[in-house]
């Protein structure tokens, strides 16, 4: 398991507005942390017609089967037992840098 791998994961149960269900997730924890029993992920949702992509999100157009949105505001650490199967990896360095940029922006002091 590596950073930038995309897995299908079961995120249930959830509370409130957390992303739920079985959905793709992007592993963002580093490869050293990925040796542990938990991984840090970002949920991915499919792009619906008319859905706006916010500055704290990233549009995946060619990386997955269909256009999808990386929900960077929903960072979460989960048990590896929630991971069902690996779907793909985000290998494009420019896309990886965009992910890092959005995540860094989340923690800036305004």
N, C-alpha and C positions, 0 to 999 in steps of 0.2 A: 504494500500500500504506500502510495507516494502523494506528496503535496500536488495538487491540481488534478488528481484523479476524480472522476465523476462516478458515483455509485447510485444505485437504486436503494432507497432506505425507507424503513417504516418509522415514521415520526410520531405515531400514536403511542400513548395518549398525550394530549397537549392540554394547555390551559389558556383560556382567553383567545387572543388574536394570533397565537403562534401558528406557523404553518403546520398543517397536519396531513395525515394520510401517507400513502406510499408514493414517493416522488424522488426525482433525481436530487442529489446533493453534491456539492463540490467540497472536497477535502482541502482545508487551508492550513491545518496544522503542519509543522515541518516534519521532515522524515524521521528525526530523532524522537519527537513526541509521538509519532505514529507507531512506535514500537510498544507504546502503552496500550491499555485496554480500552481507552477512549480516544476519540478523534474530534477535532473541531471542524465544523462544516458550515456551509451556507446553503440553505434550501434554494431550489430552482423551480420556477413555475412556468407553465406554457404562456405564450403571448396571445392574449385574446384580442379580437378586433376592437379597435378604439382604445385599448389600454395604453395609458401613458407610461413611459419609462422615466422614473424619477432620478435625480442626480446621485442618490445613494444606491442605485441599481445599475446593472450592466446587461445590455442586450446581447444574447448569443444568437447569431443568425445562421452560422454554418457549423458551429461546434457540436450541435446535437441534432437529433432527427428532425426536429421542428424548431422554429424560432422560440426562444425561451428567455426568461428574465432571471438573473442572479439577484436574489433578495439580500443584499449586503446588510440591511438593517436587522436581519434575523439570524445573526451568527449564534451558533449553539454548539455545545460540546455534548456528544452522544456516545453511548456504548457501541463498540464495534459489533455487538450482537444485533444491532438495528440494521446493519448493512446487509443487503440481500445479494447483490451482484455488482461487479464493476461494469460500467457502460462504456466509458471512454476516458481519455485524458486530454486536458487542455495543454497542448504542447507549444502553441504559438506564443513566443516571448512577448510580443506586443500585447496580446490579450492578458497574459500573466501580469505584465506591468500595469495595465488598466485596472485589474482587480486590486493590486497592491495600492494603487493611487486612491481608489474609492475607499478602501479600508482605512488607509491613513487619514483621509479627510474626515472620516467618522469620529476620530479621536482628537481632532484639532480643537483648541479652545477658541470659541467665537467671541 
